[in-house]
């Protein structure tokens, strides 16, 4: 397949040109995204049991208040397999990848007894997988001069991550004529850009059948050496809660 476009959606929003009202109406009439169905991809039953609650460190806690990360990858090609076959491959490889990235299938929760925010994992966890279709032209999304931002925003799964508990990750596959878009939404308190890309690389490797191409991540909090870090993280989260109540 030909990867024609990879970009952070936030950057697209910032640099997209201002379109006239007539142009915007025309684009909306020409391009639409329709969700077909949504389901969940679970962590494999054969995977190691997920770790207990993974508390956010003082280096991660400040990111809880930021908007989620959204990433879109566009693929085009004239000889792509049927969309149903692509979905089967994406789902099976996502499940295999979650065997090593199980916390991404969990939920971000507030631990009332300690005041910490943590990733809660269980054997029943799953990642929401949205299937959609778009009748627009992929070239209008991947061009350098102009981006159809309204359509781009519909190519990532819409997840309200502003309140806890919240899912950590959701993905979406959208069918185009002669192409496929894969969108990912992840909570910024759980992953930064590099961490998200590590997961995407592992997912892509599993999709290609390269199960051991990417080193499995470590979720051992004891490796983070920060004196007073737990209390600092709680302090930052308390400030966030006060800000939310005032707003």
Secondary structure in CASP SS format (residue, H / E / C, confidence):
PFRMAT SS
TARGET T0000
AUTHOR 0000-0000-0000
METHOD secondary structure of the structure
MODEL  1
X C 1.00
X E 1.00
X E 1.00
X E 1.00
X E 1.00
X E 1.00
X E 1.00
X E 1.00
X H 1.00
X H 1.00
X H 1.00
X H 1.00
X H 1.00
X H 1.00
X H 1.00
X C 1.00
X C 1.00
X C 1.00
X C 1.00
X C 1.00
X H 1.00
X H 1.00
X H 1.00
X H 1.00
X H 1.00
X H 1.00
X H 1.00
X H 1.00
X H 1.00
X H 1.00
X C 1.00
X C 1.00
X E 1.00
X E 1.00
X E 1.00
X E 1.00
X E 1.00
X E 1.00
X E 1.00
X E 1.00
X E 1.00
X E 1.00
X C 1.00
X C 1.00
X C 1.00
X C 1.00
X C 1.00
X C 1.00
X C 1.00
X C 1.00
X C 1.00
X C 1.00
X C 1.00
X E 1.00
X E 1.00
X C 1.00
X C 1.00
X H 1.00
X H 1.00
X H 1.00
X H 1.00
X H 1.00
X H 1.00
X H 1.00
X H 1.00
X C 1.00
X C 1.00
X C 1.00
X E 1.00
X E 1.00
X E 1.00
X E 1.00
X E 1.00
X E 1.00
X E 1.00
X E 1.00
X C 1.00
X C 1.00
X C 1.00
X C 1.00
X C 1.00
X C 1.00
X H 1.00
X H 1.00
X H 1.00
X H 1.00
X H 1.00
X H 1.00
X H 1.00
X H 1.00
X H 1.00
X H 1.00
X H 1.00
X H 1.00
X H 1.00
X H 1.00
X H 1.00
X H 1.00
X C 1.00
X C 1.00
X C 1.00
X H 1.00
X H 1.00
X H 1.00
X H 1.00
X C 1.00
X E 1.00
X E 1.00
X E 1.00
X E 1.00
X C 1.00
X C 1.00
X C 1.00
X C 1.00
X C 1.00
X C 1.00
X E 1.00
X E 1.00
X E 1.00
X E 1.00
X C 1.00
X C 1.00
X C 1.00
X C 1.00
X C 1.00
X E 1.00
X E 1.00
X E 1.00
X E 1.00
X E 1.00
X E 1.00
X E 1.00
X E 1.00
X E 1.00
X C 1.00
X C 1.00
X C 1.00
X C 1.00
X H 1.00
X H 1.00
X H 1.00
X H 1.00
X C 1.00
X C 1.00
X C 1.00
X C 1.00
X C 1.00
X C 1.00
X H 1.00
X H 1.00
X H 1.00
X H 1.00
X H 1.00
X H 1.00
X C 1.00
X C 1.00
X C 1.00
X C 1.00
X C 1.00
X C 1.00
X C 1.00
X C 1.00
X C 1.00
X C 1.00
X C 1.00
X E 1.00
X E 1.00
X C 1.00
X E 1.00
X E 1.00
X E 1.00
X E 1.00
X E 1.00
X E 1.00
X E 1.00
X E 1.00
X C 1.00
X C 1.00
X E 1.00
X E 1.00
X E 1.00
X E 1.00
X E 1.00
X E 1.00
X E 1.00
X E 1.00
X C 1.00
X C 1.00
X C 1.00
X C 1.00
X C 1.00
X C 1.00
X H 1.00
X H 1.00
X H 1.00
X H 1.00
X H 1.00
X H 1.00
X H 1.00
X H 1.00
X H 1.00
X H 1.00
X H 1.00
X H 1.00
X H 1.00
X H 1.00
X H 1.00
X C 1.00
X C 1.00
X C 1.00
X C 1.00
X C 1.00
X C 1.00
X C 1.00
X C 1.00
X C 1.00
X C 1.00
X C 1.00
X C 1.00
X C 1.00
X H 1.00
X H 1.00
X H 1.00
X C 1.00
X C 1.00
X C 1.00
X C 1.00
X C 1.00
X H 1.00
X H 1.00
X H 1.00
X H 1.00
X H 1.00
X H 1.00
X H 1.00
X H 1.00
X H 1.00
X H 1.00
X H 1.00
X H 1.00
X H 1.00
X H 1.00
X H 1.00
X H 1.00
X H 1.00
X H 1.00
X C 1.00
END
